[in-house]
């Protein structure tokens, strides 16, 4: 029977192994993770049902198809209670076996996707749409898109740095969407929102009874991302034990649920992000140097919104379109005065601040431009000359009601200069 099963399944599976009894099976499962296990009930030594019940309690997460020649209802009920995913009777045909394996695989995939979708809905803002396209035509964003295109299918971890709200997760989703992993899960994890003592459990999963309250085994987020991309945001917030565990996963590609001795091979693309300087964190002893060197192979820096030129208008239009539809409110048009004020503002909260400004504008029915004024008490940063020039020209145009001739006269430049600059900024 084992020879028949191996020969039947080998052309359809990445790897097929066999065991003559429960002890051999336990040794193989301890050395390697298997997605599906075909388990006979009447075996030498321990019965398959008894062994399966023990495996389920100790944290086994493999999907099991029970095989038996005894078609009584009691055996079927016991198999399901012990954790079996399916049940096939001897004698069976090849197509029955293959259909059972396909069903089991599809059910596991749907279960995983359902859990991930529920988690994403729980953690996201109400109605928030997760973006998978990095918008913008600024040179900085154009270069980032080109870099993501070059590295889309390599397995090397990617580190994305940048201020909070600058679009790090959007860049990660963009990379996932253009990669060969696009059909597989994208799993976001924000380390800053998970308690330090629970981060390992969330990432690696746990066995039943691994800690008080863990009545059943649970798959970790790393395993949930199998075949896809795991996005670990604010990686600098990981506790020292979690950093050590993550380093082990990155080095050997194996994940071990908390409370078990069984490791599982991962096929996951790691994208990590932080708004902190990891160099400074390493210097302060808060972040492992070896982990930093392991993840700092490919590095992308997301620029602040103030350095992205007219991208702010493109993003504002996108938020106006989406939020007006979600809120059921009339869409506002961005007039020249609003456009100039938005280009002039330095957006310290980056894209998140812009989104909030657009939502507030839709609710009130107009753009509250007074909220985009300068903030007293803030030290003015040193800005590139072209940004200073843009801000002053736009300020002059705003002061004279858009009269370019008068603005040029007051600034001491020609009208052609004002026209050329405004054309470059899309005004």
C-alpha positions, 0 to 999 in steps of 0.5 A: 500500500505504501509503495502504491501511494508513493508511486501515485503521489510522487508525480504530483508532489514536491516530495513524498516520504513514507513510514511503516509505523507511528514511531517512524512517522514521528521521527520524520515529522520531527525532522521535516514539515509535511503539508499533508499526511496519509495515515492508516488506522490499523498499523503495527504498534499504535493505532493511527487514530490514537497517535493522531490524537496525541499529535494534535494535542502536542501541536501538530499542524499537518493536514491528515487524510485517514485511510481505513478499510472499516467504514463504520460511523464511529471510526469516522467520528473519532477520526474527525475528533482527532483532527483528520481533515478527510477520510477515504475508504479502502479499496479506493481508486487513484482519482479518489486519492488525488481528489482527496489530496487536492481537497485537503490542499485547497481547504488548507489554503482557504483556511489560511487566507480566511485567517489572514483576511480577518486579521487584516480587517481587524487591524486596519482602519474601517474601510481602509483600502490597502494599496498595491501600487506605488503612485507618483511621478517624482524622480525619487519614486520613479527610481524606487519603482525601478529598484523594486522591479530589479529585485522583485524575484530575488529571495534576499530580504529587503529593508525599507526605511523612512519616516512614519506615513511615508508609504513603506507598506505600499512599497512592500505591497507593490513589490509583492504585486509585481513578483512571481509570488503575487498569487500567494499571501501578503502578510503584514505584521506591525511589531509596534502594535503587538506586545513584546511577550506575544510577538514570538507567538504571533510570528511562529505560532504555538502548540496546544498548552504552550502557555496558559490559555493556549487550548489549541494549536495555532499557525504562526504568521510566518507559516501563513505567508508560505509561498508569499511575502511577509512584511515586518514593519517597525522591526526595531521594536522586536524584543531581543529574544524575537530578534534572535529567533528571526535571525535563525529563521533568516539564516536556515529558513526554518520556523519552530512553533512555540512549545514544539520541537518540530521545525517547518521549512519556509518559502517566504520573501522577507520585507522589513521596515523601520522608521528608526535608524538601525545604525543608531539602534545597534550603537545603543545596543537595542538591535542585534548587529548580526541581524542588522547586517543580515537584513541590510543587503537591499535597502530602499529609503522612502522620501518624505512627502515634502520631497516628492513634488507634485506627487502630493496632488496625485495622491490627493486625487486618489484619496478624494476619489476613494474616500468620497465613494466610501463616505458617500460624500460629494467629491471636491475639486482641487482649485489653484489656491488649494493646489498651491497650498498643498504643494507649499505645505511640508506635510510632517505627517507625510501621506497619513497626514494628507489622507486625514486632510482629505477626509476632513475636507470631504466631511466639512465640504471644503478644504480647510487651508488654514490648517496647512499654515506654518506651525509656530515653534518648529525649527525650520529645516534646511531645504534644497534651493529648488524647494525654497524657490517653489515655495516662495513663487507659490506664496507670491502667486497666492498673495496676488490672487494668481496674477503671474505678472504681478507675482513676477514683478514682486519677485523681481523675475520675468513672467516667462520664468513664472510660466516655466516654473508653473508648467514644470509643477503642473500648475 
